[in-house]
Amino acid sequence: MNAARTQISVVTPVRDDPRLVNALCSVPADVELVVAMTRPSERTRRVACRFEKNRPNVKVCETNEVGMAAGVNLGVRAASHEKMVILDSDCTLTARTLEVYAAALNEAEFVRGKTFVRRSGGWSRFAGLGQEELNLVFARCARLIGPSIAFRKSAFLGLGGYDERSGASCDHEFVLRMEERGIRTHFAPEAVVWHQPITFKIDCCSHIGYGRSMRYIDVKRGSLYGLRVCLLRWYPQTLALKLVRRGPLSVIRSILMGAAMLYGYGNEIVAKKLEFSSSEVARDI
């Protein structure tokens, strides 16, 4: 038993992910594991309850709210320890990750590590290259944008936790609050998680969700931060760098995923206008 890692709680937010078992099995049995279910499917509920029944140190909690933010907030509040590691349901821990995070959290309140993406042919052959580039970027200037993040419970909740209306980019919204207060993120390169292969469908759906969330951030903050993040994939310098470093397929992916984000961003504008129009009609009636 590793004494340092037993002082950590691993929180896995999930709604309906067939890879959940892989994530949970990567957590050592001597570590507290909190499965935070957000309006889960019956399949997810069965998997979580089986782990709770058959393994020590497993807590299962549930909310009717949906989304990553709601799951993380629920799990963090339910956890017993001060040191938190967030493990997405489509990721797995490596052997030393929890030890590394335990040590890093003695020195810093917010820590991020590295994420690598598995490849299984097709779209996944190059879709994960962007994450490897982010590992290099975060080594120079770390931001608490997951996966592979850890923090102290009191510090996270002290900043209000994740905004549960912020959608898929709840980590961006939280990081902006951190940075306004001058709070820095520590980088721990040996804290590694592996992400499932990224298919074309997963990629598109994720980026549409990111776009919607970026629009929420801009409305909330009165900024263009989210729009700039969406457009970043279309910047000529971005495309040129990707062509040189990753090849033409990565350029095509950047253009397509930029379009997906802008589609999500625009749909959020339409949705807000429809919501406003509906409320005006209801008031007139």
Secondary structure, DSSP 8 states (H G I E B T S, - for coil): --TTGGGEEEEEEESS-TTHHHHHHTS-TTSEEEEEEES--HHHHHHHHHHHHHSTTEEEEEES--SHHHHHHHHHHH-SSSEEEE--TTEEE-TTHHHHHHHHTTT-SEEEEEEEE---STTHHHHTHHHHHHHHHHHHS----SSSEEEEHHHHHHTT---TTSGGGHHHHHHHHHHHTT---EEEEEEEEEE----HHHHHHHHHHHHHHHHHHHHHHTSSHHHHHHHGGG-HHHHHHHHHHH-HHHHHHHHHHHHHHHHHHHHHHHHHHHHHHHHHHHHH-
